[in-house]
Amino acid sequence: MRFGRELVAVVVVFALIGALVRTGVGRFVLPVVALGVAAGVVVLLTRRPAYTRTTFGPRTRILESLSPDADAVCVECGSPATTVRRYVREWVILGVPVVLLDDGQIPICDDHRD
């Protein structure tokens, strides 16, 4: 469902650009939009990437943090969880995640971290 909405948004943007090209306003608006897109690309390329710059396609990464919930239990053994692993499956273009495909959290104890 999310992909469908994104596809509709892309089609609408292209339709607006096509309409602007045929007007005098487009001579002002399109260069400003192009500069905005170029600035956005520069910002994305200067930030530390989640993946290498040559990465394309669906990828999964795992982020670990301390468990903020004192009542969380380990999914493996039922003891109190000390760490939360967050997994994120994303569609990546040039090392930049563009679409979130799936995510979730797994509370685990120190014994099951490895």
C-alpha positions as a printed Julia matrix, in Angstrom:
114×3 Matrix{Float64}:
  0.0     0.0     0.0
  2.81    2.39    0.87
  4.51    1.78   -2.49
  1.25    2.69   -4.26
  1.05    6.04   -2.47
  4.67    6.8    -3.31
  4.08    5.93   -6.94
  1.07    8.26   -7.06
  3.15   11.04   -5.49
  5.89   10.62   -8.1
  3.36   10.71  -10.95
  1.76   13.88   -9.52
  5.17   15.56   -9.19
  6.04   14.71  -12.79
  2.64   16.02  -13.94
  3.24   19.31  -12.1
  6.71   19.64  -13.6
  5.28   18.97  -17.06
  2.64   21.65  -16.52
  5.22   24.15  -15.26
  7.47   23.63  -18.27
  4.73   25.03  -20.5
  4.31   28.27  -18.51
  6.42   31.37  -17.92
  6.39   30.66  -14.19
  8.28   27.45  -14.88
 11.33   29.47  -15.95
 11.62   30.69  -12.36
 10.2    27.78  -10.38
 12.03   24.89  -12.06
 15.57   26.27  -11.47
 14.68   26.93   -7.82
 13.35   23.38   -7.46
 16.46   22.01   -9.19
 18.69   23.92   -6.74
 16.64   22.54   -3.83
 17.03   18.98   -5.11
 20.77   19.51   -5.65
 21.12   20.88   -2.09
 19.24   17.86   -0.74
 21.56   15.48   -2.61
 24.61   17.33   -1.24
 23.26   17.04    2.32
 22.6    13.32    1.89
 26.03   12.67    0.41
 27.9    14.58    3.14
 26.23   12.76    6.04
 27.68    9.51    7.33
 25.94    6.78    5.31
 24.1     3.88    6.89
 25.55    1.68    4.14
 28.45    1.96    1.7
 27.89    4.39   -1.18
 27.69    1.56   -3.72
 24.83   -0.26   -1.95
 21.6    -0.77   -3.9
 18.48   -2.78   -3.1
 16.93   -4.18    0.08
 19.28   -4.35    3.08
 18.95   -5.11    6.79
 20.84   -3.46    9.64
 20.72   -4.08   13.37
 20.99   -1.29   15.95
 21.63   -2.07   19.62
 20.77    0.11   22.61
 20.23   -0.3    26.34
 16.77   -1.44   27.31
 14.71    1.55   28.5
 11.97   -0.73   29.87
 12.78   -2.35   33.22
  9.99   -4.92   32.71
 11.32   -6.19   29.36
 12.26   -9.86   29.28
 14.67  -11.71   27.01
 12.94  -13.46   24.1
 15.36  -16.4    24.4
 15.26  -17.28   28.11
 12.77  -15.0    29.89
 15.33  -13.28   32.14
 15.39   -9.45   32.42
 16.49   -7.85   29.14
 19.46   -5.49   29.22
 19.66   -4.71   25.5
 17.17   -3.98   22.77
 18.1    -4.92   19.22
 16.24   -2.94   16.6
 16.29   -4.45   13.14
 15.53   -2.31   10.13
 14.95   -3.62    6.6
 15.22   -0.82    4.05
 15.46   -0.21    0.32
 18.78    1.54   -0.28
 20.03    3.66   -3.19
 23.66    4.85   -3.18
 23.95    3.95    0.51
 20.94    6.09    1.48
 17.83    4.34    2.87
 14.86    5.59    0.86
 12.03    3.22    1.84
 11.46    1.43    5.14
 10.34   -2.11    4.37
 10.15   -3.59    7.88
 11.37   -2.91   11.39
 11.0    -4.28   14.89
 12.57   -4.65   18.32
 13.96   -7.7    20.09
 14.75   -7.44   23.83
 17.62   -9.72   24.88
 19.81  -10.34   27.94
 23.62  -10.17   28.08
 23.92  -13.95   27.79
 22.22  -13.96   24.37
 23.85  -10.88   22.79
 26.2   -12.93   20.61
